């Protein structure tokens, strides 16, 4: 009986570690347009993104101009992501970072809508999704 409990405990620890690892984000992307995350604008360019909290709720954006931490929420997909990518909503001439996905994971990160994005949606501005491929640094 003790052996069964020990094995179950060990499996639980491994599963929790795997789930925590799945929430971790680490990628690089060349974003060809200016964009908004939260209520902050970012210029086009190369970005490194990584989780700064164990649960992945804060994503750090790093580019030539500096470092910014941005809160995010977990989101899930029915099938694993086929590629690492950043998904943007384009409304008018503005791009808003919507989600990030790491290849092979069912869970990704989603960013809250900015005030500008909410205003545009209230004006019934059409929205389309734009995907930017990302690389996972080794």
C-alpha positions as MATLAB code, in Angstrom:
seq = 'XXXXXXXXXXXXXXXXXXXXXXXXXXXXXXXXXXXXXXXXXXXXXXXXXXXXXXXXXXXXXXXXXXXXXXXXXXXXXXXXXXXXXXXXXXXXXXXXXXXXXXXXXXXXXXXXXXXXXXXXXXXXXXXXXXXXXXXXXX';
ca = [
       0.000    0.000    0.000;
       2.843    2.382    0.821;
       4.425    1.606   -2.546;
       1.199    2.483   -4.374;
       0.954    5.814   -2.542;
       4.606    6.544   -3.271;
       4.145    5.793   -6.987;
       0.969    7.902   -7.151;
       2.723   10.764   -5.386;
       5.645   10.533   -7.823;
       3.314   10.567  -10.817;
       1.461   13.566   -9.401;
       4.703   15.510   -9.028;
       5.720   14.669  -12.606;
       2.333   15.690  -13.993;
       2.389   18.991  -12.110;
       5.912   19.703  -13.378;
       4.824   18.950  -16.938;
       1.804   21.231  -16.580;
       3.975   24.040  -15.195;
       6.462   23.589  -18.043;
       3.632   23.752  -20.582;
       2.695   27.182  -19.211;
       6.216   28.528  -19.744;
       6.731   30.717  -22.794;
      10.043   31.369  -24.488;
      10.200   32.493  -28.119;
      11.522   35.062  -30.575;
       9.619   36.750  -33.386;
      10.178   39.376  -36.048;
       7.019   41.492  -35.962;
       6.711   43.488  -39.211;
       4.262   46.122  -37.930;
       3.689   48.381  -34.933;
       1.320   46.777  -32.424;
      -0.431   47.242  -29.087;
      -0.398   45.018  -25.995;
      -2.547   46.215  -23.120;
      -2.503   49.989  -23.401;
       1.092   50.280  -24.620;
       2.273   50.592  -28.218;
       5.329   48.727  -29.488;
       7.306   49.397  -32.672;
       7.857   46.787  -35.368;
      11.004   44.741  -34.844;
      12.511   41.643  -33.308;
      11.183   40.607  -29.911;
      12.047   37.961  -27.358;
       9.135   36.792  -25.218;
       9.413   34.732  -22.068;
       7.458   33.904  -18.948;
       8.700   35.670  -15.835;
       6.365   33.928  -13.403;
       6.119   30.206  -12.767;
       2.497   30.074  -13.889;
       3.153   32.150  -17.028;
       0.780   34.959  -16.066;
       3.394   37.632  -16.850;
       5.163   37.672  -20.211;
       8.329   39.721  -20.661;
       8.796   41.476  -24.016;
      12.387   42.417  -24.834;
      13.587   44.386  -27.853;
      16.365   46.887  -28.646;
      14.483   49.592  -26.731;
      14.114   47.716  -23.457;
      12.060   45.289  -21.441;
       8.357   45.346  -20.560;
       6.324   42.906  -18.464;
       2.754   42.285  -19.624;
       0.019   40.346  -17.772;
      -1.661   37.485  -19.649;
      -4.315   34.850  -19.146;
      -4.279   31.169  -19.975;
      -6.192   29.952  -23.018;
      -6.653   26.442  -24.405;
      -7.095   24.807  -27.751;
      -8.668   21.421  -28.555;
      -5.554   20.328  -30.459;
      -1.880   21.145  -29.868;
      -0.493   24.179  -31.701;
       1.235   23.101  -34.899;
       3.684   26.004  -34.766;
       4.939   28.629  -32.360;
       3.159   31.842  -33.252;
       1.830   35.206  -32.214;
      -1.778   35.953  -33.161;
      -2.837   39.568  -33.652;
      -6.237   41.159  -34.181;
      -6.114   43.791  -36.911;
      -8.741   46.511  -36.655;
      -8.422   49.353  -39.134;
      -4.705   50.140  -39.322;
      -3.969   48.903  -35.795;
      -2.646   45.525  -34.665;
      -3.389   44.170  -31.180;
      -1.542   41.165  -29.754;
      -4.233   38.639  -28.972;
      -2.546   35.285  -28.207;
       0.781   33.464  -28.226;
       1.150   29.731  -28.792;
       4.112   27.373  -28.461;
       4.240   24.409  -30.864;
       2.977   21.174  -29.324;
       1.044   22.789  -26.471;
      -2.704   22.753  -25.866;
      -2.438   25.895  -23.741;
      -1.314   29.352  -24.789;
      -1.374   32.879  -23.409;
      -4.026   35.490  -24.163;
      -3.761   39.231  -23.572;
      -6.556   41.487  -22.311;
      -8.096   43.894  -24.810;
      -6.732   47.419  -24.762;
      -8.981   50.466  -24.366;
      -8.362   51.345  -28.016;
      -9.363   47.866  -29.158;
     -12.545   48.043  -27.075;
     -13.440   51.451  -28.576;
     -12.867   50.168  -32.128;
     -15.023   47.091  -31.438;
     -17.806   49.314  -30.080;
     -17.704   51.206  -33.397;
     -18.163   47.834  -35.141;
     -14.729   48.020  -36.734;
     -14.091   44.765  -38.592;
     -11.483   42.508  -37.064;
      -9.237   39.986  -38.771;
      -6.616   37.649  -37.349;
      -2.986   37.978  -38.442;
      -0.438   35.296  -37.530;
       3.301   35.885  -37.123;
       5.547   32.827  -36.876;
       7.861   32.605  -33.876;
      11.066   30.681  -33.206;
      11.948   28.883  -30.007;
      15.575   29.648  -29.022;
      17.637   26.630  -28.017;
];
